[in-house]
Amino acid sequence: MIIVWFRQDLRITDNAALSAAIALSDDILPLYVLDDDVARPIGGAQRWWLHHSLLALGNDLLRLGANLVLKHGKSEKIISELLEKYPVEAVYSHKVYEPNAIKTDCEIQDICQEKHIEFKQFSGSLLVEPNKINNKAGTAFKVYTPFYKTVYPLIGVPEIIPAPRRISQKTKFKSENLEDWGLLPKNPNWAVNFAWKPGEKSALNKLDKYVAEGIGRYQDDRDRPDFAATSQLSAHLHFGEVSPRYIWSYIKQAEIQKKSITRGAEGYLRQLVWREFSYYLLNRFPGIEVENFNKKFDKFPWEENKDQLVAWQKGQTGYPIVDAGMRQLWQTGYMHNRVRMIVASFLTKDLFIDWRLGEAWFWDTLVDADLANNVTGWQWVAGSGADAAPYFRIFNPTLQGKKFDPNGDYVRRWVPEIASLPDKYIHDPSFAPREILSEVGVKLGVTYPYLIVDHAWARDKALKIYKEIK
Ligand SMILES: Cc1cc2nc3c(=O)[nH]c(=O)nc-3n(C[C@H](O)[C@H](O)[C@H](O)COP(=O)(O)OP(=O)(O)OC[C@H]3O[C@@H](n4cnc5c(N)ncnc54)[C@H](O)[C@@H]3O)c2cc1C
């Protein structure tokens, strides 16, 4: 018997652990453990996703002949109990590159070793192993472009492991009931507007459609939140419903058939390597999930301002692009990348609120919340990260809105109370003449908030602080 421990690899295609186990054993125990007793249990929006993703995986496995076994508790304890109960020869899983998981794996390794059981961890959630990549000096990269140039040629065209046709499972295992885990929100059901379709099948269909219809425009349109120009595969990738190897290979093959690599596809692959870089940093610089990468930022005088934090979370800052982003996040569990940068810059450089509080809010509300990408995204914008945005790059939320949502379509969608403002003022309601505001029924301070902070003032203050800590 072999335990296949599913983690951030909720798929059957390109699943090295599952395929290796099937080749060796006629009694497969597919296992998923919900472990909430960790430093960072998964957030609310991801619990919703996980529920549906496990349903999809369970159905796929059942179709192939195996029951998915669900257990709730500490991973090491659950696996240890299974090893006591059943004649297990090996435990196979994919590596998870997060500090919590690495600690747990060491414990499971010890448990298995004591019992002379193999614990094998496969690569499959990343394109390259973080500990294998170094710069010419033999140390870790801190800057993206040289990392990208080193990594890109190493990836090639990964060979994809096909989905198995059958899984043999001789033993009848007892599973907990997914419904009893209470992953779905009730009273209120805040996920009512989530239009996502978690699961492998949906991920592969989405990729297929995107490569056929969307990727060509990626490089030109990826910064436009008013267009649906990006792939929205991030949550599927986080849960491993599709592997980055699969995506890479799929795009490369499509391009090889056309005998060229388009600007859009090249830009997309570059962005996938950002994901690799985030994991690389998390692994090579342990602690960055909680501490500033750049220690100079330990002196940053973050401010505690609960009211402003709540206004930001609720999309009530008076800056339409910020409010649109925060409301998109709340209502859909997702936010466009450009807008993530704008709202993160606003929280840290206009409100002087610690990036960790923003990161925590994203953690709870994003369906694609991902420790590596979230922490590095926040630190990059705050200026405290590796290869971070230079400290003087302080986004002006109004100008960013005008540049990347030029017709105001994105703002109108998420901030309907100002939708009737003319284009000229849609990103700038506080500068709209009184007659125009009253004509369209906008009452500042009543139907839409006044600016909670003056950007020009905040910018000057930020620059002074940065100068001091530099
Ligand atoms: C403050 C902040 C927080 C973020 N938090 C997360 C997070 O928790 N989870 C997450 O997956 N991404 C995060 N990102 C990165 C990025 O915003 C999302 O990956 C992207 O918006 C997801 O949409 P998409 O799948 O349509 O991306 P696409 O543009 O279609 O990109 C394809 C894939 O490449 C990867 N990718 C794209 N951009 C980045 C990036 N800048 N850094 C790392 N990987 C990237 C993602 O896996 C993405 O799915 C964050 C960015 C910022 C600025």
The ligand as an SDF file (V2000), in Angstrom:
LIG
                    3D

 53 58  0  0  0  0  0  0  0  0999 V2000
    0.4830   43.1280   -3.2190 C   0  0  0  0  0  0  0  0  0  0  0  0
    0.4120   41.9000   -4.0850 C   0  0  0  0  0  0  0  0  0  0  0  0
   -0.0590   40.7020   -3.5580 C   0  0  0  0  0  0  0  0  0  0  0  0
   -0.1380   39.5630   -4.3530 C   0  0  0  0  0  0  0  0  0  0  0  0
   -0.6090   38.3930   -3.7990 N   0  0  0  0  0  0  0  0  0  0  0  0
   -0.6510   37.2700   -4.5550 C   0  0  0  0  0  0  0  0  0  0  0  0
   -1.1200   36.0450   -4.0040 C   0  0  0  0  0  0  0  0  0  0  0  0
   -1.4560   35.9350   -2.8240 O   0  0  0  0  0  0  0  0  0  0  0  0
   -1.1930   34.9660   -4.8290 N   0  0  0  0  0  0  0  0  0  0  0  0
   -0.8050   35.0220   -6.1420 C   0  0  0  0  0  0  0  0  0  0  0  0
   -0.8920   34.0100   -6.8440 O   0  0  0  0  0  0  0  0  0  0  0  0
   -0.3330   36.1600   -6.6650 N   0  0  0  0  0  0  0  0  0  0  0  0
   -0.2460   37.2830   -5.9320 C   0  0  0  0  0  0  0  0  0  0  0  0
    0.2130   38.4420   -6.4940 N   0  0  0  0  0  0  0  0  0  0  0  0
    0.7510   38.4190   -7.8750 C   0  0  0  0  0  0  0  0  0  0  0  0
   -0.2820   38.7100   -8.9820 C   0  0  0  0  0  0  0  0  0  0  0  0
   -1.0210   39.8430   -8.6670 O   0  0  0  0  0  0  0  0  0  0  0  0
   -1.2300   37.5440   -9.2390 C   0  0  0  0  0  0  0  0  0  0  0  0
   -0.5060   36.3450   -9.3940 O   0  0  0  0  0  0  0  0  0  0  0  0
   -2.0540   37.7630  -10.5060 C   0  0  0  0  0  0  0  0  0  0  0  0
   -2.7750   38.9660  -10.4120 O   0  0  0  0  0  0  0  0  0  0  0  0
   -3.0230   36.6070  -10.6920 C   0  0  0  0  0  0  0  0  0  0  0  0
   -3.8450   36.8260  -11.8090 O   0  0  0  0  0  0  0  0  0  0  0  0
   -3.6810   35.9550  -13.1210 P   0  0  0  0  0  0  0  0  0  0  0  0
   -3.6780   34.5080  -12.7910 O   0  0  0  0  0  0  0  0  0  0  0  0
   -4.6910   36.4550  -14.0860 O   0  0  0  0  0  0  0  0  0  0  0  0
   -2.2200   36.3500  -13.5790 O   0  0  0  0  0  0  0  0  0  0  0  0
   -1.5390   36.2940  -15.0210 P   0  0  0  0  0  0  0  0  0  0  0  0
   -1.1200   37.6720  -15.3500 O   0  0  0  0  0  0  0  0  0  0  0  0
   -2.3630   35.5610  -15.9830 O   0  0  0  0  0  0  0  0  0  0  0  0
   -0.1960   35.4920  -14.7200 O   0  0  0  0  0  0  0  0  0  0  0  0
   -0.0790   34.0690  -14.8080 C   0  0  0  0  0  0  0  0  0  0  0  0
    0.4620   33.5190  -13.5160 C   0  0  0  0  0  0  0  0  0  0  0  0
    1.7810   33.9980  -13.2620 O   0  0  0  0  0  0  0  0  0  0  0  0
    1.9600   34.2080  -11.8630 C   0  0  0  0  0  0  0  0  0  0  0  0
    2.1910   35.6380  -11.6150 N   0  0  0  0  0  0  0  0  0  0  0  0
    1.7280   36.6760  -12.3420 C   0  0  0  0  0  0  0  0  0  0  0  0
    2.1790   37.8400  -11.8160 N   0  0  0  0  0  0  0  0  0  0  0  0
    2.9120   37.5160  -10.7430 C   0  0  0  0  0  0  0  0  0  0  0  0
    3.6400   38.2710   -9.7750 C   0  0  0  0  0  0  0  0  0  0  0  0
    3.7240   39.6100   -9.8280 N   0  0  0  0  0  0  0  0  0  0  0  0
    4.2820   37.6100   -8.7880 N   0  0  0  0  0  0  0  0  0  0  0  0
    4.2430   36.2680   -8.7100 C   0  0  0  0  0  0  0  0  0  0  0  0
    3.5620   35.5030   -9.5970 N   0  0  0  0  0  0  0  0  0  0  0  0
    2.9210   36.1140  -10.5910 C   0  0  0  0  0  0  0  0  0  0  0  0
    0.6690   33.7930  -11.1800 C   0  0  0  0  0  0  0  0  0  0  0  0
    0.7950   32.4680  -10.7180 O   0  0  0  0  0  0  0  0  0  0  0  0
   -0.3470   33.9230  -12.2990 C   0  0  0  0  0  0  0  0  0  0  0  0
   -1.4700   33.1020  -12.1290 O   0  0  0  0  0  0  0  0  0  0  0  0
    0.2940   39.6130   -5.7060 C   0  0  0  0  0  0  0  0  0  0  0  0
    0.7550   40.8270   -6.2250 C   0  0  0  0  0  0  0  0  0  0  0  0
    0.8180   41.9520   -5.4330 C   0  0  0  0  0  0  0  0  0  0  0  0
    1.3190   43.2380   -6.0160 C   0  0  0  0  0  0  0  0  0  0  0  0
  1  2  1  0
  2  3  1  0
  2 52  2  0
  3  4  2  0
  4  5  1  0
  4 50  1  0
  5  6  2  0
  6  7  1  0
  6 13  1  0
  7  8  2  0
  7  9  1  0
  9 10  1  0
 10 11  2  0
 10 12  1  0
 12 13  2  0
 13 14  1  0
 14 15  1  0
 14 50  1  0
 15 16  1  0
 16 17  1  0
 16 18  1  0
 18 19  1  0
 18 20  1  0
 20 21  1  0
 20 22  1  0
 22 23  1  0
 23 24  1  0
 24 25  2  0
 24 26  1  0
 24 27  1  0
 27 28  1  0
 28 29  2  0
 28 30  1  0
 28 31  1  0
 31 32  1  0
 32 33  1  0
 33 34  1  0
 33 48  1  0
 34 35  1  0
 35 36  1  0
 35 46  1  0
 36 37  1  0
 36 45  1  0
 37 38  2  0
 38 39  1  0
 39 40  1  0
 39 45  2  0
 40 41  1  0
 40 42  2  0
 42 43  1  0
 43 44  2  0
 44 45  1  0
 46 47  1  0
 46 48  1  0
 48 49  1  0
 50 51  2  0
 51 52  1  0
 52 53  1  0
M  END
$$$$
